[in-house]
Amino acid sequence: MHLSVLSTLLMLAVGAVSGGGKGLFKSLFGILAAILLIVIRIGYSKIFLRITDNDKPKFSDIFRSYPLFWKYLGISILFPVIVFVGLLLLILPGILWAVRFSFAPLILVDTNMGIIASMKESWAITEGNFWSLLLFWIVVGVLNFLGFLALGIGLLVSVPVTTFSSIFVYRALSRGRAGITI
């Protein structure tokens, strides 16, 4: 099985079982599953970045980027809070901020920048591309929703495809900011 599908399967499986159990067990299991899911998401992004860069990652690489845990947790909290506040401010700021900060988690994993620096970089690379990126994220959402509707099995295709697409767009925007043409 290809590494992208295997790592996607792991991420989806941990996400699916994170709500199991009852009472205190459910709470403890949920916390542990959430921690594990963050570690897996970091490694998942790292693996897909390495595949995109024609590197040869291994499945075990999914657990090697755990030192980014606290930064990734921070951006995983700050990003949705900013978008939520923006949505409260007449909806449009939330949509704008969601699009402009959308690459911040990926930038953090790729570059090991801090939380604020990753958000500033995302803002910078998305400059002048709001409408095309909004359309891109809508298409990503629709594809993953269709994958979910296909009994969830479709996510094994849609999630890797949309992850590779996101990384491709991120790399293109980053090159453009650096003045490198594709």
C-alpha positions as CSV (number, residue, x, y, z in Angstrom):
1,M,0.0,0.0,0.0
2,H,1.4,3.4,-0.9
3,L,2.7,5.5,2.0
4,S,0.2,8.4,1.3
5,V,-2.8,6.0,1.6
6,L,-1.4,4.2,4.6
7,S,-0.7,7.4,6.5
8,T,-4.1,8.7,5.5
9,L,-5.7,5.5,6.9
10,L,-3.9,6.0,10.2
11,M,-4.9,9.6,10.5
12,L,-8.6,8.9,9.7
13,A,-8.7,5.8,12.0
14,V,-7.3,7.7,15.0
15,G,-9.7,10.6,14.3
16,A,-12.6,8.2,14.1
17,V,-12.0,6.4,17.4
18,S,-11.2,9.5,19.3
19,G,-14.7,9.8,20.7
20,G,-15.0,6.2,22.1
21,G,-15.7,5.1,25.6
22,K,-17.9,6.4,28.5
23,G,-17.3,8.7,31.4
24,L,-13.8,9.3,32.7
25,F,-12.4,6.7,30.2
26,K,-13.9,8.7,27.4
27,S,-12.3,11.9,28.6
28,L,-8.9,10.4,29.0
29,F,-9.1,8.4,25.8
30,G,-10.3,11.5,24.0
31,I,-7.4,13.6,25.3
32,L,-4.8,10.9,24.4
33,A,-6.4,10.5,20.9
34,A,-6.3,14.2,20.4
35,I,-2.6,14.4,21.3
36,L,-1.9,11.5,19.0
37,L,-3.9,13.0,16.2
38,I,-1.9,16.2,16.4
39,V,1.4,14.3,16.3
40,I,0.1,12.3,13.3
41,R,-1.1,15.4,11.5
42,I,2.3,17.0,11.8
43,G,4.0,13.9,10.6
44,Y,1.3,13.5,7.8
45,S,2.1,17.0,6.5
46,K,5.8,16.3,6.7
47,I,5.5,13.0,4.8
48,F,3.4,14.7,2.1
49,L,5.9,17.6,1.9
50,R,8.8,15.1,1.5
51,I,6.9,13.1,-1.2
52,T,6.2,16.3,-3.1
53,D,9.9,17.2,-2.9
54,N,10.8,13.8,-4.4
55,D,12.2,12.6,-1.1
56,K,11.7,9.1,0.1
57,P,9.9,9.2,3.5
58,K,9.2,6.2,5.6
59,F,6.0,5.4,7.5
60,S,7.9,5.9,10.8
61,D,8.5,9.5,9.8
62,I,4.9,10.2,10.8
63,F,6.0,10.2,14.4
64,R,9.4,12.0,14.0
65,S,8.1,15.6,14.0
66,Y,6.6,15.5,17.4
67,P,8.9,18.3,18.7
68,L,6.6,20.7,16.8
69,F,3.6,19.6,18.9
70,W,3.3,22.7,21.1
71,K,3.6,25.1,18.1
72,Y,1.2,23.1,16.1
73,L,-1.3,22.9,19.0
74,G,-1.0,26.7,19.3
75,I,-1.7,27.3,15.6
76,S,-4.5,24.8,15.8
77,I,-6.1,26.9,18.5
78,L,-5.3,30.4,17.3
79,F,-6.3,29.9,13.6
80,P,-9.9,28.8,14.3
81,V,-10.3,31.4,17.0
82,I,-9.2,34.2,14.5
83,V,-11.6,32.8,11.9
84,F,-14.5,32.5,14.4
85,V,-14.0,36.1,15.6
86,G,-13.9,37.2,11.9
87,L,-17.1,35.3,11.3
88,L,-18.7,37.2,14.2
89,L,-17.6,40.4,12.5
90,L,-20.1,40.2,9.7
91,I,-18.8,36.9,8.2
92,L,-16.6,38.4,5.5
93,P,-13.5,39.0,7.7
94,G,-13.7,35.4,8.8
95,I,-13.7,34.1,5.3
96,L,-10.9,36.5,4.4
97,W,-8.8,35.4,7.4
98,A,-9.5,31.7,6.8
99,V,-8.2,32.0,3.2
100,R,-5.2,34.2,4.0
101,F,-4.1,32.2,7.0
102,S,-4.9,28.8,5.5
103,F,-1.3,27.8,4.8
104,A,0.0,28.7,8.3
105,P,-0.1,25.2,9.7
106,L,1.7,23.8,6.6
107,I,4.3,26.6,6.8
108,L,4.9,25.8,10.5
109,V,5.5,22.1,9.7
110,D,7.6,22.9,6.6
111,T,9.8,25.6,8.0
112,N,9.6,25.2,11.8
113,M,8.7,28.9,12.0
114,G,6.9,30.1,15.1
115,I,3.1,30.5,15.2
116,I,2.9,34.2,14.5
117,A,5.7,34.0,11.8
118,S,3.9,31.2,10.1
119,M,0.7,33.2,10.0
120,K,2.5,36.3,8.7
121,E,4.1,34.2,6.0
122,S,0.8,32.7,5.0
123,W,-0.7,36.2,4.8
124,A,2.2,37.3,2.6
125,I,2.2,34.4,0.2
126,T,-1.6,34.6,-0.3
127,E,-1.4,38.3,-1.2
128,G,-3.4,39.1,-4.4
129,N,-4.7,35.5,-4.6
130,F,-7.8,35.6,-2.4
131,W,-10.5,34.7,-5.0
132,S,-8.5,31.9,-6.6
133,L,-7.6,30.5,-3.2
134,L,-11.2,30.8,-2.0
135,L,-12.3,28.8,-5.0
136,F,-9.5,26.3,-4.4
137,W,-10.5,25.7,-0.8
138,I,-14.2,25.3,-1.8
139,V,-13.2,22.6,-4.3
140,V,-11.0,20.9,-1.6
141,G,-14.0,21.0,0.8
142,V,-16.4,19.6,-1.8
143,L,-14.0,16.8,-2.8
144,N,-13.5,15.7,0.8
145,F,-17.2,15.9,1.4
146,L,-17.8,13.7,-1.6
147,G,-15.1,11.3,-0.2
148,F,-17.0,11.2,3.1
149,L,-20.3,10.6,1.3
150,A,-18.7,7.6,-0.4
151,L,-19.1,5.7,2.9
152,G,-16.0,7.4,4.2
153,I,-13.9,5.1,2.0
154,G,-13.6,7.9,-0.6
155,L,-11.6,9.9,2.0
156,L,-8.7,7.5,1.3
157,V,-8.5,9.0,-2.1
158,S,-9.8,12.6,-1.6
159,V,-7.7,13.4,1.5
160,P,-4.3,12.5,-0.1
161,V,-5.3,14.2,-3.4
162,T,-6.4,17.4,-1.7
163,T,-3.3,17.3,0.6
164,F,-1.0,17.0,-2.4
165,S,-3.0,19.8,-4.1
166,S,-2.6,22.1,-1.1
167,I,1.1,21.5,-0.9
168,F,1.4,22.2,-4.6
169,V,-0.4,25.5,-4.3
170,Y,1.7,26.3,-1.2
171,R,4.9,25.6,-3.0
172,A,3.8,27.7,-6.0
173,L,2.8,30.6,-3.8
174,S,6.1,30.4,-1.9
175,R,8.2,30.3,-5.1
176,G,6.2,33.3,-6.4
177,R,7.0,35.2,-3.2
178,A,10.7,34.4,-3.6
179,G,10.6,35.5,-7.3
180,I,11.1,32.0,-8.6
181,T,8.9,31.1,-11.6
182,I,7.4,27.7,-12.0
